[in-house]
Amino acid sequence: LVSDRARRILESISEADLEEANLRDKAVAASIMIEKRQLLSGEPTEIIDMQSREHVNVLVQALVVEAKRRGIDFDVTGDVPRAIDAEVVP
């Protein structure tokens, strides 16, 4: 139902509609469609720099320490990567 309606809405957008839309509306629509296409294709929708990754690692370590302090134990098996694997985009 939702997919059908989404398809019908997209198909109902005419060339005249595109011509009449202001620059902001066109940019927002294009941004949303590109991000959703990437999401559905399994492509990254966000690029995280190395500094942000290190920040995430520090937060995860703090979370584990706090969880242990509260008596929550994690059952982790295998190797846990230190950094998140991601595609490098130039």
Protein Blocks (a to p, Z undefined) as FASTA:
>chain_A
ZZmmmmmmmmmpcfklmmmpcfklmmmmmmmmmmmmmmmnopafbdcdfklmmmmmmmmm
mmmmmmmmnopacddedjddfbdcddddZZ
